[in-house]
Amino acid sequence: HVQLVESGGGEVQAGGSLSLSCTVSGHIYPTNCMGWIRLAPGDKREAVAAVYAGTGATFYADSVKGRFTISQTNGKNTVHLAMNNLKPEDTSRYYCASNPGGREDQCLESLMGGYWGQGTQVTVS
């Protein structure tokens, strides 16, 4: 039974920072791709950051490049997202996601078809 448990999030003013964490259990390790997807009102889905376990390579959506940083710890079953210089358009529910079979060159996109957590809300005013 695969489980992804997120923590962090909350409310912040524009220009502020927040961080998210997620621990994954139940996979047959290592999990190739882990990262974050956000779901904005109107069901707009966007994979914003991913890390490929085998090489540590990181991938970002253009909308967050230079502001968000993803990292992996604890034997690669915990992933963190540091979000800086937040903007109102970053307001969304953020979901931790993992794809055990994701390829490195498609790591970010592969999150959409993987396992998702329950999500945590990020609100920027």
Disulfide bonds with the S-S distance in Angstrom:
Cys22-Cys96 2.02
Cys33-Cys107 2.21
